[in-house]
Amino acid sequence: MGIEQKAANLGVVTTTLEQVVNWSRTNAMWPMLFGLACCAIEMMAAEGATYDMSRFGMELMRASPRQSDLMIVAGRVSRKMAPVLRNLYDQMPDPKWVIALGDCAACGGVFNNYAVMQGVDELVPVDVYISGCPPRPEALLHGVITLHEKVKKEKLTTWK
C-alpha cells in the first residue's frame, strides 16, 4: 500500500506554496479586451459556446487593465496605437502575461510598411506567439494551455 492510498483516506494533501499559487494563477487568468483587427473575431469565437474558454476560468474579458492579468493582442498594431497598448500594459498588475494572436501581432503579417508595428514584442514582452492569418479558435486554446504550462513552472522569486 503506497502513501497515495493512505493519504487519500486521511484527507492529507502535500504540496508547496509555489504549486498552489501557480495553480490559482492558471485557473483564474482574466484576459483584457484588446482586439485590433480580424483576429479579434476568432478570439470572440473562442469565448463562445463551441470552444468555451470559461473552462479555463476566462469566462469574461475585462475592459479594465487593472482587473486583468493577461493581454491577448489580436491583430495588427499601428504606430498610433502603440503608446496606448504600452500604457494599458503598464497599468496591469503584476504578474502579467501577453499572448500575440495572429501573424500581424507576432511579426506584422503582410503589412510590411511604416504604419504597422512589425511585431508587438517591440513594445511589450510576449509570452506566447500564436501563428495564423487568422488563427483558429483552437489555436488560441492551445496558446492558453501553453501559457498555463509556462506559469505552472514559474518560481515565486520571479515576481517581486
DATA-V191843 format. One record per pair of residues at least 4 apart in sequence whose ideal C-beta (glycine too) atoms are under 7 Angstrom apart, sorted by the first residue. I is the first residue (numbers start at 0). J is the second residue. Records with the same first field share a line. If there is no record, write none. Layout:
I=J, J
This chain:
0=4, 5
2=6
3=7
5=9
6=11
14=18, 19
16=20
17=21, 154, 155
18=22
19=23
20=24, 155
21=25, 150, 151, 153
22=26
23=27
24=28, 150
25=147, 150, 151
26=56
27=56
28=56, 57, 68, 69
29=57, 61, 66, 67, 68, 69
30=57, 60, 61, 67, 69, 71
31=60, 61, 64, 67, 69, 70
32=60, 61, 62
33=70, 71, 72, 73
34=38, 39, 42, 73, 74
35=39, 73, 74, 75, 76, 80
36=74, 75, 103
37=74, 133
38=42, 73, 74, 100, 101, 103, 104, 133, 134
39=43, 73, 74
40=44
41=45, 133, 134, 135, 136, 139
42=46, 71, 73, 100, 139
43=47
44=50, 136
45=50, 52, 136, 139, 140
46=52
50=136, 140
52=57
53=57, 58
55=143
61=66, 67
63=67
64=87, 90, 91
65=90, 92
67=91
68=91, 92, 94, 95, 96
69=96, 98
70=88, 91, 95, 97
71=98, 100
72=76, 97, 99, 100, 104, 119
73=100, 101, 104
74=101, 103, 104
75=103, 108, 110, 115
76=80, 81, 84, 104, 116, 119
77=114, 115
78=114, 116
80=84
81=85, 116, 122
82=86
83=87
84=88, 122, 123
85=89, 122, 123
86=90
88=123
91=95
93=158
94=158
96=126, 146
97=123, 124, 125, 126
98=126, 127, 129, 142, 146
99=104, 105, 119, 125, 128, 129
100=104, 129, 134, 139
101=105, 129, 131, 132, 133, 134
102=106, 108, 130, 131, 132
103=107, 108, 110
104=119
105=118, 128, 130
106=117, 118
107=111, 115, 116, 117, 118
108=132
110=115
116=121, 122
117=121
119=123, 125
120=124, 125
126=146, 149
127=142, 145, 146
129=134, 138, 139, 142
130=134
131=135, 138
134=138, 139
136=140
137=141
138=142
139=143
140=144
141=145
142=146
143=147
144=148
145=149
146=150
147=151
148=152
153=157
